[in-house]
Amino acid sequence: MKKVTLLLMCIAFVIFCGMLGCSKESSTSDEETIKIGCSFPLTFKGAEAASQSRVNAVLLAAEEVNKNGGILGKKIEILIRDNEFDTVKCVSLADEMINLGAKAIIGCSSSSRTSVTARKSTIPKNVILISPSATSPTLTNLADNNLVFRTAPSDVFQGKVAADYAYKTAGKKTAGIIFFNDIYGVGLAENFKTQFEKLGGQVLNFVPYDALNDYSAYDFTSKVNTLFTGNPELIFFVSMANDGSKIMNVIAANINLSYKPQFMGCESLYSDDFLPPNTPAAIIEGMIGTLPLDAGATNENYQIFKTNYKAKFGIEPISFAANTYDAAYLIFYGMLKAKSTNSVEAAKYIEEISKTGEIIKVGEYAKAKAALESGKDIDYNGASGNLELDAHGDVTVGTFLIWKIENGKFKNVTTVSFP
């Protein structure tokens, strides 16, 4: 069934790309279309489905705009690239798309790859970069010339939410933290530690490990032994699904869990690749974690987006798809407000259109276009939430899901909103 579904997705994707002109080679000139680049790890193991869902979200947004007159008389053309979760390739593909005329780039998934791509490609070339999923706090103070934005909340919020839940709700007073050593892992781990200790908790062990694409030959045994020193009541993981699963397998094989700590994870572990059979069911049963949440089941904007997405692609959107859809619309509305496709000019208005003016909901592009063309201000309330970007390009309002693993599956426990 999964193979059939994947095949149908691929067929639909190819047909849709043909409709929108999103093939790898541009067939039209800069004068005819407005090119937007899209960079995700489409073939990286464990990230394929999420990456495709994000690409689909951009394609949906572009189709909606094109059906309603485009921008400044031009249609949107999406350039899609598979960055394979490789930092060097992220940069080179951004350069390639910009050279082809891309006015903005949406991607590159992780915080570290987004940061490097911004510093080495998009900022020097004066091109907008919006990430739907980069959450490291270090991006807040990036010297970006007002060109880097994100539609997912900073881990300043996630670290606090996770620590609050661990200490106040789960009642744990000592913790060990294991994290991969890049700007995302360090940022989330440090923010959890800061808040946990502020509440009165004690972090016994703070254990980094190498940030790699492939952990098949990596030995976590010594890291795990260090992590469990002193028998912390809670273990907080900042890991991806593949390395997190391997760490759990090492724990199951080497650690006496007679006292079994409470395991806690983050959004990057919220993946079927982390669940059994890849990870022993007994070791992760009862594990809790956090996940930046789309606007939610009761939110009208998210429901409109989900309905339209499913009608187009036959499946429901997943991880950060709504954030990606909003990233595209921030670019489109910025251009309309600026009355220019110039990236620097459009970037000047992205913060403003996320929080000032007439409320614009999902599916109201024609209304927004008319308002902006007549000189009015708009406040885009997106599929992922109300956004409310600040001067750093960071989301300032949102919601996190607290999840739990029960019977080998993820279960929703509660939600926590910020600020």
C-alpha positions in Angstrom: 0.0 0.0 0.0 2.8 2.4 0.9 4.5 1.7 -2.5 1.3 2.4 -4.3 0.7 5.6 -2.4 4.2 6.8 -3.1 3.9 6.0 -6.8 0.6 7.9 -7.0 2.3 10.9 -5.2 5.2 10.8 -7.6 2.9 10.7 -10.7 0.8 13.6 -9.3 3.9 15.5 -8.5 5.3 15.2 -12.0 2.0 16.2 -13.6 1.7 19.2 -11.3 5.3 20.3 -11.9 4.5 20.3 -15.6 1.5 22.5 -15.0 3.5 25.0 -13.0 6.8 24.9 -14.8 8.8 23.6 -11.8 11.1 21.2 -13.6 14.8 21.3 -12.9 15.6 23.2 -16.1 13.9 26.5 -16.6 12.0 26.9 -19.8 11.1 30.5 -19.5 12.9 33.8 -19.1 13.0 36.0 -16.0 10.7 38.5 -17.8 7.9 35.9 -18.2 7.7 34.4 -14.7 8.7 35.1 -11.1 11.0 32.2 -10.0 11.0 31.0 -6.4 13.6 28.4 -5.4 12.7 25.4 -3.2 15.5 23.3 -1.6 14.7 20.2 0.5 16.3 16.8 1.2 13.9 14.9 -1.1 15.9 11.7 -1.2 17.5 11.6 2.2 16.5 8.5 4.2 13.8 9.4 6.7 13.1 12.9 5.3 11.5 12.0 2.0 7.9 12.2 2.9 8.2 15.4 5.0 10.3 17.1 2.3 7.8 16.2 -0.4 4.9 17.5 1.7 6.8 20.8 2.0 7.4 21.0 -1.7 3.7 20.2 -2.3 2.7 23.1 0.0 4.8 25.6 -2.1 3.2 24.2 -5.3 -0.2 24.6 -3.9 0.4 28.2 -2.9 1.9 29.0 -6.4 -1.1 27.5 -8.1 -3.5 29.5 -6.0 -1.7 32.7 -6.9 -1.4 31.9 -10.6 -5.1 31.2 -10.8 -5.8 34.6 -9.4 -3.8 36.8 -11.7 -0.3 36.1 -10.4 1.9 38.9 -9.1 2.4 42.2 -11.0 1.1 40.5 -14.1 3.5 37.5 -13.9 3.0 33.9 -12.9 5.0 32.1 -10.3 7.4 29.4 -11.4 8.8 27.1 -8.7 12.4 25.7 -9.1 12.7 22.5 -7.1 16.0 21.0 -5.9 17.0 18.0 -3.8 19.8 19.1 -1.5 20.2 15.6 -0.1 20.7 17.1 3.4 24.2 18.0 2.3 25.5 21.4 3.4 27.8 22.0 0.4 25.0 21.0 -1.9 22.5 23.4 -0.2 24.8 26.3 -0.9 25.6 25.3 -4.5 21.9 24.7 -5.3 20.9 28.1 -3.9 23.6 29.7 -6.1 22.3 27.7 -9.1 18.7 28.8 -8.6 19.7 32.4 -8.0 21.7 32.4 -11.1 18.6 31.1 -12.9 16.7 34.1 -11.6 15.2 32.9 -8.3 13.9 35.9 -6.3 13.7 34.0 -3.1 14.6 30.6 -1.7 12.4 28.4 0.6 14.4 25.8 2.6 16.8 24.2 3.5 15.2 22.2 6.4 17.8 22.1 9.2 19.1 25.1 11.1 22.8 24.5 10.3 22.2 24.1 6.6 19.9 27.1 6.5 22.5 29.2 8.3 25.4 28.2 6.0 23.3 28.7 2.9 22.2 32.2 4.1 25.8 33.3 5.0 27.4 31.9 1.9 24.8 32.3 -0.8 21.5 34.2 -0.2 22.7 37.1 1.9 25.7 38.0 -0.3 23.4 37.8 -3.3 20.7 39.9 -1.7 18.0 37.2 -1.9 15.3 36.3 0.6 15.7 32.9 2.4 12.7 31.7 4.4 13.0 28.4 6.3 9.8 26.6 7.4 11.6 24.4 9.9 14.9 25.9 11.1 14.5 26.5 14.8 18.0 27.3 16.2 18.1 30.4 18.4 21.4 31.4 16.7 19.5 32.4 13.6 17.8 35.2 15.5 20.9 37.3 15.6 22.3 36.4 12.2 23.7 39.4 10.3 21.2 38.9 7.5 20.5 42.4 6.1 16.8 41.7 6.8 16.7 38.8 4.3 16.4 35.7 6.4 13.0 34.7 8.0 11.4 31.6 9.4 7.9 30.4 9.9 8.7 27.8 12.7 9.2 29.1 16.2 12.7 29.4 17.7 13.9 26.7 20.2 14.0 29.4 22.8 10.3 28.6 23.1 10.6 24.8 22.6 13.4 24.5 25.2 11.3 26.4 27.7 8.1 24.4 27.0 9.9 21.1 27.2 11.7 22.0 30.5 8.5 23.3 32.1 6.7 20.1 31.2 9.6 17.9 32.5 9.9 19.7 35.8 6.3 20.9 36.6 4.1 18.2 35.0 6.4 15.1 34.9 7.8 16.1 38.2 11.5 15.3 37.3 14.2 17.2 39.2 17.4 15.7 37.7 18.1 15.3 34.0 20.7 14.1 31.5 20.8 15.7 28.0 22.2 14.1 24.8 22.3 16.1 21.6 24.0 16.3 18.2 26.6 18.9 18.1 25.4 21.5 15.6 23.6 24.9 16.0 20.2 23.2 16.3 21.2 20.6 18.8 23.3 22.9 20.9 20.6 25.6 20.9 17.7 23.4 22.0 19.8 21.5 24.6 21.1 24.7 26.1 17.7 26.4 26.3 16.2 23.3 27.9 19.1 23.2 30.4 18.8 26.9 31.2 15.0 26.7 31.9 15.2 23.4 33.8 17.9 24.8 36.1 16.0 28.1 36.5 13.0 26.1 37.8 15.3 24.3 40.4 16.2 21.2 38.5 19.7 19.8 38.1 21.3 18.7 34.8 23.7 15.9 35.8 25.1 15.2 32.3 25.3 17.3 29.2 26.4 15.0 26.4 27.1 16.1 22.8 27.8 13.8 19.9 29.0 14.4 16.3 26.5 15.8 13.9 26.6 13.3 10.9 24.4 12.3 8.0 25.1 8.6 8.6 25.4 7.0 12.0 25.7 3.4 10.9 29.3 3.1 12.0 29.0 5.5 15.0 29.4 3.9 18.5 27.2 5.6 21.1 28.2 3.3 24.0 30.5 5.7 25.8 28.1 8.6 25.3 25.3 6.5 26.8 27.4 5.5 29.8 28.2 9.2 30.5 24.5 10.1 30.0 23.3 7.7 32.7 26.0 8.6 35.3 24.2 9.5 38.5 20.9 8.0 37.4 19.1 11.1 36.2 15.3 11.0 36.5 14.8 12.3 33.0 16.8 11.9 29.7 16.2 14.7 27.1 17.1 13.7 23.5 17.9 16.2 20.8 18.3 13.7 18.0 17.0 12.9 14.6 15.0 9.7 14.1 17.9 7.5 12.8 20.5 8.5 15.4 17.8 8.6 18.2 16.8 5.1 17.3 20.4 3.9 17.5 21.0 5.6 20.8 17.9 3.8 22.2 19.1 0.5 20.9 22.4 1.0 22.7 20.5 2.0 25.9 18.4 -1.2 25.6 21.5 -3.4 25.2 23.9 -1.8 27.7 22.0 0.0 30.5 20.3 -1.5 33.5 17.0 0.2 33.5 15.7 -1.1 36.8 15.1 2.6 37.7 14.0 3.5 34.1 14.2 7.3 33.6 11.6 9.3 31.9 12.7 9.7 28.2 11.8 12.9 26.5 12.4 14.0 22.9 11.8 16.9 20.5 10.2 17.4 17.1 12.9 15.7 15.2 12.1 12.4 16.9 8.4 12.7 15.9 8.8 10.3 13.0 7.6 6.8 12.2 11.3 6.0 11.6 11.9 6.3 15.3 9.1 3.9 16.2 9.2 0.0 16.3 10.6 -2.0 14.7 13.5 0.4 14.4 13.5 1.0 18.1 12.6 -1.6 20.8 9.0 -1.0 21.8 9.7 -1.6 25.5 12.4 1.0 25.8 10.4 3.9 24.2 7.0 3.1 25.7 5.9 6.1 27.7 8.4 8.5 26.1 7.2 12.1 25.9 8.2 15.0 23.7 7.5 18.3 22.1 6.5 19.3 18.6 5.8 22.8 17.1 2.2 22.5 16.1 0.3 23.7 13.1 -2.6 26.0 14.0 -4.6 22.9 15.0 -7.8 21.1 14.4 -10.0 24.0 15.5 -8.3 26.6 13.5 -10.1 27.7 10.4 -7.0 28.6 8.4 -5.3 25.3 8.9 -8.5 23.4 8.0 -8.8 25.3 4.8 -5.2 24.6 3.9 -5.5 20.9 4.8 -8.7 20.6 2.7 -7.1 22.3 -0.3 -3.9 20.3 0.1 -5.8 17.0 0.3 -8.0 17.9 -2.7 -4.8 18.5 -4.8 -2.5 15.7 -3.7 -4.9 13.1 -2.3 -3.1 12.9 1.1 -3.0 15.1 4.2 -0.1 17.5 4.8 2.6 16.5 7.4 5.6 18.0 9.2 6.0 21.7 8.6 4.0 21.7 5.4 1.7 24.5 6.7 4.8 26.5 7.7 6.2 26.1 4.2 2.9 27.2 2.6 3.1 30.4 4.8 6.7 31.0 3.8 5.6 31.1 0.2 2.8 33.5 0.9 5.0 35.9 2.9 7.2 36.2 -0.2 4.2 36.7 -2.5 2.6 39.3 -0.3 5.9 41.1 0.3 6.3 41.5 -3.5 2.8 42.8 -3.9 3.3 45.3 -1.0 6.6 46.4 -2.5 5.1 46.5 -6.0 8.4 44.9 -7.0 9.8 41.4 -7.5 13.2 42.7 -6.2 14.0 40.5 -3.2 15.5 43.3 -1.0 12.4 45.5 -1.6 9.9 42.6 -0.9 11.8 41.7 2.3 11.2 45.2 3.8 7.5 44.3 4.1 7.5 40.7 5.3 7.4 41.6 9.0 4.7 44.2 8.4 2.3 41.9 6.4 2.5 39.3 9.2 0.9 41.5 11.8 -0.4 44.9 10.6 -3.6 45.7 8.7 -6.7 43.9 7.3 -6.9 40.3 8.4 -6.2 37.9 5.4 -7.0 34.3 5.9 -5.8 31.2 3.9 -7.5 31.1 0.6 -8.0 34.9 0.3 -5.2 35.8 -2.1 -7.6 37.7 -4.4 -8.8 39.8 -1.5 -5.2 40.4 -0.3 -4.1 41.3 -3.8 -6.8 43.8 -4.3 -6.1 45.4 -0.9 -2.3 45.7 -1.4 -2.7 47.0 -5.0 -5.0 49.7 -3.6 -2.4 50.7 -1.0 -4.0 49.1 2.0 -2.1 47.1 4.7 -2.8 43.4 5.4 -2.2 41.0 8.3 -1.7 37.5 7.0 -3.0 34.9 9.4 -1.5 31.7 8.0 -2.0 28.0 7.9 0.5 27.5 10.6 -0.9 30.2 12.8 -0.9 34.0 13.1 2.9 34.3 12.7 3.4 37.8 14.1 7.1 38.0 12.9 9.4 40.3 14.8 12.3 42.4 13.6 14.6 39.4 13.5 12.2 37.5 11.2 11.1 35.2 14.1 7.6 33.9 14.8 6.4 35.3 18.2 3.2 33.4 18.7 2.4 29.7 18.4 1.6 26.3 19.9 3.5 23.2 20.9 2.1 19.7 21.1 3.1 17.4 24.0 3.2 13.9 22.6 3.6 10.5 24.2 4.5 7.0 22.8 1.8 4.4 23.7 1.6 1.0 22.2 4.3 1.9 19.7 2.5 4.9 18.4 2.5 8.7 19.0 -0.4 10.0 21.0 -1.3 13.6 21.6 -1.3 14.5 25.2 -1.9 18.3 25.4 -0.9 21.6 23.8 1.0 24.6 25.2 0.8 28.0 23.6 3.3 30.9 23.7 4.1 33.5 24.6 
